[in-house]
Amino acid sequence: MPERKAAGGLALHADGGFVITGRNVAHWRDGETRVLLSDPGVPHWNDLQPDALGRIIVGCMRFNPLDRDAKIVPGECYRIELDGSATQLYDNVSATNGIGFSPDGGTLYHVDSTTKGLWVHDVAPDGSLSNRRHIGGREVFERGVPDGMCVDVDGNLWVAQAGGRRVAKLSPAGELLGEIPVPAKMVTSCAFGGPDYDELYIVTADNLDDPDKGGCVYRTRPGVAGVPTPLARV
């Protein structure tokens, strides 16, 4: 896509093409770009996740993540509705990253890298959120920070750990259940895929075994299937 230096999140759209973030949130299809959400005060939109209805949950960064000297300014989480409008769900997310839902859709998880944990909310049938809480923390993510994430059919969370050389498996309460070591320092994202959604794809920004390869995509079978990602319909 032209003039898009970075992409934070990606989801397939029911009408074809995909929804992508970066300097805005846009639907790209057949070479055409339709902007869904933009704000001049937001230099970067990061991870996103469609809900069961096809609405887009997306977090924003109010600082440039590519600028190491940038002052961290907390951002917000929005929901792009089916009619194209945007609803702010909550604020005070320092460095927004992976977003996911529990298998029944009743819990929303949102990685906040700077706090080394995840913000969690209960989701009511009308889409409203309540019972905000923080899970994970420095005792779980001792090295590096949590980054992208996904959820399995048992309701457990799989969180890429940038700087931690692993994907951590967490319970819904944020307890560390296990890990998948990765031969890379910067483990940035993970997603379930394959015909039966029982393959875990892990994305990295480097490769410690062969530095010349740079960032890589790894595939493994963790012994459980993931929750399929709904199609975007905004």
Secondary structure, 3 states (H helix, E strand, C coil): CCCCCCCCCEEEECCCCEEECCCCEEEEECCEEEEEECCCCCCEEEEEEECCCCCEEEEEECCCCCCCCCCCCCEEEEEECCCCCEEEEEEEECCEEEEEECCCCCEEEEEEHHHCEEEEEEECCCCCEEEEEEEECCCCCCCCEEEEEEEECCCCEEEEEECCCEEEEECCCCCEEEEEECCCCEEEEEEEECCCCCEEEEEECCCCCCHHHCCCEEEECCCCCECCCCCECC
